Amino acid sequence: MFSGFNPMAFVDNLKYMLSGMIAIFIVIGIIVIATIILNKIFSKK
């Protein structure tokens, strides 16, 4: 059963959400950097 709304549960989980968002941005950054490097290597001049 639903025991009620606990706002402190949200505050307690903010650190996990923050670490997940940081991990997502790191992965996106790695993909962008890899794309830039591959474009520089294989671009026709």
C-alpha positions, 0 to 999 in steps of 0.5 A: 500500500501507499504509505504517504508522501515523504519529501525527505525521500526525494531529498535523500535521492538527489545525490543518486540523481546527480551522479546519474546526470553527471555520468550521462553528461560524461558519456555524451562528452566522450561521444562528441569528442570521439566524433570530432576526432574521427571527423578530423582523421577521416575528413577529405581534404 
